[in-house]
């Protein structure tokens, strides 16, 4: 399993990305699966969806560095969690890559996306006019993907339904780089919170954003 990126964000948080090159059988051979997970696999059929599901679970297993069974479930909001561990986790995948972030003490969120120009056609669905007026966003494909990954990572960090990208998450002015950070104001039921999101662009055209808070 080729891990292409591995970073200890702090003493309690780690982020890893790897390229999916294995077959379904190879991925499954590295997992301990129970019947409810086999049922999920059967519902996914073949193809990328199954590879993504298997690869994120195998990467999670490698990161936790254990031979014990890892029970990864989804709560009522669709957020993954580990019922037998107190850790926070977030999973993401896009085409040939899978990403996992684990936080032992703080909530986490991660998103990885293959950069495509068609994002320009949907930018008004997830960005406000004020955000689009920022010159580093506008029609800049990289800037648009930074914002998308940031908002998706925040959505996963929050882990609750009802958070709307355009209405509740507001990207503040930032300097666009291949690797950088931005701040976003997030309107939550308990009040507005400002979050810092780190992001980077890979050499083969993917954008990744993550938040730890």
Residue pairs with C-beta under 8 A, 6 or more apart in sequence:
1 18
1 22
1 30
1 58
1 59
1 62
2 18
2 19
2 21
3 16
3 17
3 18
3 59
3 62
4 17
4 18
4 19
4 97
5 15
5 16
5 17
5 18
5 202
6 14
6 15
6 16
6 17
7 14
7 15
7 16
8 14
9 15
9 101
9 210
9 212
10 212
12 103
12 104
12 105
12 106
13 101
13 102
13 103
13 104
13 105
13 106
13 108
13 212
14 63
14 101
14 102
15 99
15 100
15 101
15 110
15 210
16 59
16 62
16 63
16 99
16 100
16 101
17 97
17 98
17 99
17 112
17 208
18 55
18 59
18 97
18 98
19 96
19 97
20 51
20 52
20 55
20 93
20 96
20 97
20 98
21 96
22 55
24 46
24 50
24 51
24 54
27 51
27 54
27 55
27 58
28 41
28 54
30 58
30 61
31 54
31 57
31 58
31 61
32 69
32 70
33 41
34 69
34 71
40 53
41 50
41 53
41 54
44 50
44 53
48 95
52 93
52 98
55 93
55 98
56 91
56 92
56 93
56 98
56 99
56 100
57 70
57 72
59 98
59 99
59 100
60 70
60 72
60 89
60 91
60 100
60 102
61 70
63 100
63 102
64 70
64 85
64 102
70 82
70 84
71 82
71 83
71 84
72 80
72 81
72 82
72 89
73 80
73 81
73 82
73 83
74 80
74 81
75 81
75 159
77 159
77 160
77 161
78 161
79 156
79 159
79 160
80 89
80 90
80 91
81 88
81 89
82 89
86 104
87 102
87 103
87 104
88 102
88 103
88 104
88 106
88 107
88 108
89 100
89 101
89 102
89 103
89 108
90 100
90 101
90 108
90 109
90 110
90 153
90 156
90 157
90 210
91 98
91 99
91 100
91 110
92 98
92 99
92 100
92 110
92 111
92 112
92 152
92 156
92 208
93 99
93 112
94 112
94 113
94 114
94 206
95 114
95 206
97 112
97 206
98 112
99 110
99 111
99 112
99 208
100 110
101 108
101 109
101 110
101 210
101 212
102 108
103 212
106 212
106 213
107 157
107 159
107 212
107 213
108 156
108 157
108 210
108 211
108 212
109 152
109 153
109 154
109 155
109 156
109 157
109 158
109 159
109 210
109 211
110 153
110 156
110 208
110 209
110 210
110 211
111 148
111 149
111 150
111 152
111 153
111 156
111 208
111 209
111 210
112 149
112 206
112 207
112 208
113 145
113 148
113 149
113 152
113 206
113 207
113 208
114 205
114 206
115 141
115 142
115 145
115 201
115 205
115 206
115 207
116 141
117 141
119 141
119 144
119 145
119 148
120 139
120 141
120 144
123 132
123 144
124 132
125 165
125 166
126 147
126 148
126 151
126 165
126 166
127 137
127 144
127 147
127 165
127 166
127 171
128 166
128 170
130 170
131 137
131 147
131 170
131 171
132 138
134 143
134 171
134 173
136 143
136 174
136 175
136 176
137 143
137 144
137 146
137 147
137 171
140 176
142 176
142 201
142 207
143 176
145 207
146 174
146 176
146 180
146 182
146 199
146 207
146 209
147 171
148 207
149 197
149 199
149 207
149 208
149 209
150 169
150 171
150 182
150 184
150 197
150 199
150 209
150 211
151 165
151 169
151 171
151 184
152 165
152 209
153 197
153 209
153 210
153 211
154 163
154 169
154 184
154 186
154 195
154 197
154 211
155 163
155 165
155 169
157 195
157 211
157 213
158 186
158 188
163 169
163 186
163 188
167 187
168 186
168 187
168 188
169 184
169 185
169 186
169 187
170 184
170 185
170 186
170 187
171 182
171 184
172 182
172 183
172 184
172 185
174 180
174 181
174 182
174 183
178 200
178 201
179 199
179 200
179 201
180 198
180 199
180 200
181 196
181 197
181 198
181 199
182 196
182 197
182 199
183 194
183 195
183 196
183 197
184 194
184 195
184 197
185 192
185 193
185 194
186 192
186 193
186 194
186 195
193 213
195 211
195 213
196 211
196 213
197 209
197 210
197 211
198 209
198 210
198 211
199 207
199 208
199 209
199 210
200 207
200 208
201 207
201 208
202 208
